[in-house]
Every structure is written in structure tokens, then in C-alpha cells.
Amino acid sequence: MTVSNAPVTLRGVLIYPSLISIEDQAAILDDLSKVLKAAPLFQPVTPSGKPMSVRMSAAGQYGWITDRQGYRYAPTHPDGQLWPAIPGRILRIWDQVAGVDRQPECCLINFYGAEARMGLHQDRDEADFTMPVVSISLGDEGLFRVGNTTRGGKTESLWLRSGDVAVMGGAARLVYHGVDRIRAGTSTLMPKGGRVNLTLRVVT
Ligand SMILES: O=C(O)CCC(=O)C(=O)O
């Protein structure tokens, strides 16, 4: 059984350590393997043509994608099919922590191998910034860095572990955030290792 610790805040981001039990983490991975059969991971490129180090997919009415045409939400996978529905077990985590009366329309799936990272950025392609972004970590630990609502200035970091859930809402909805590195081999959740991050977003 997983013991859930008291929430902590990192520059306004609310983090619930070990919110998701080991059993539920494994069940979510099972759900995700079905999602990824229908909507396989792909390697996105930035608008300047640089490949991102994470691989991505999504579930919900929208997926967030990036390619030469820019950053945007899209109703279909780059291969043309609709995104699969967001699994109920993942929606229940949103219900537990989001504190709003809308449901997420996108569950972005980021897969980090040992060398993957994500630069500091804001999540700002959504229409309504009163809606939080809920972020679920599974697998290997990732060093999560949080800055400010404008570029630059002081930042602080902590290791996100499998089962942790972070909420970027309120004054912290538009903070710059990113993942500096992955501590490979720190979780046995996935047989081949790696980290999966899910971000739940209301898009419209
Ligand atoms: O992997 C993470 O913990 C953060 C992911 C993220 O920043 C994003 O999807 O916008």
C-alpha cells in the first residue's frame, strides 16, 4: 500500500506526493497501453524543426501537438485518427484534485527515456486560464523545475516520483516549468524503465 503524504507547494504549484497507489499506477499504465495502441507515441518537432526529446501522444477530444506549422491543439493524431477517450481512472484523479466543475478535454501523454527533458515553458494554448493543469507522474523520477509567470528569474526544483500529482492552478497556472533530467532506474513500474507524464487540460 502507498502512504500518501501531505501536499507541498513549489512556487505556487501544489504537489500531492504518492497520491496514486502502486496498484492504481499499474492499472493506469494498463489503460495507457490501450490508448497508445490506438494513438501511438510519436516524436514531435518544434516549429523551428528541432525534434523534441520526449515522445508524445494524447487522449480526449484534443491532443497537443507541435510540428513545422506550430504549437496547437488538434482533434486528431498526426496519423489522422481521432484520439481515444481519456480513461476513467485518470479522470477520477482530476476529480480528486482539480476543484473545478469542468472535465479535461486533453490528456497529453509525454514519454521520457533516460536522456529526455523538457525546457522551461508555459502551458498557454488553452482558452481558459481559470482551469488548472493537473500533472501525473509515473515511472522514473523527474527533476521538475518551476520558475515565474514571466521568463527568467529565480527557479526551484524537486524530484517528482511515480504516483505524485501536481496541480498548476490559480496564480501558478501560467508559471514556467520544465523537466531537467530523469533519474533512470528509480522505478520498477515499467519493465523497460522511463517516465510517463500525463497532463490533463481543459482546452476550450
Ligand atoms: O513532465 C512533466 O512533469 C511536465 C510536463 C509538461 O510540462 C507539459 O506537458 O507541459
The ligand as an SDF file (V2000), in Angstrom:
LIG
                    3D

 10  9  0  0  0  0  0  0  0  0999 V2000
    6.7400   16.0460  -17.3750 O   0  0  0  0  0  0  0  0  0  0  0  0
    6.3540   16.8950  -16.5810 C   0  0  0  0  0  0  0  0  0  0  0  0
    6.3620   16.7140  -15.3650 O   0  0  0  0  0  0  0  0  0  0  0  0
    5.8790   18.2270  -17.0870 C   0  0  0  0  0  0  0  0  0  0  0  0
    5.2290   18.1370  -18.4490 C   0  0  0  0  0  0  0  0  0  0  0  0
    4.9310   19.4710  -19.0200 C   0  0  0  0  0  0  0  0  0  0  0  0
    5.4930   20.4440  -18.6220 O   0  0  0  0  0  0  0  0  0  0  0  0
    3.9450   19.6410  -20.0750 C   0  0  0  0  0  0  0  0  0  0  0  0
    3.4310   18.6520  -20.6170 O   0  0  0  0  0  0  0  0  0  0  0  0
    3.6430   20.8000  -20.4020 O   0  0  0  0  0  0  0  0  0  0  0  0
  1  2  2  0
  2  3  1  0
  2  4  1  0
  4  5  1  0
  5  6  1  0
  6  7  2  0
  6  8  1  0
  8  9  2  0
  8 10  1  0
M  END
$$$$
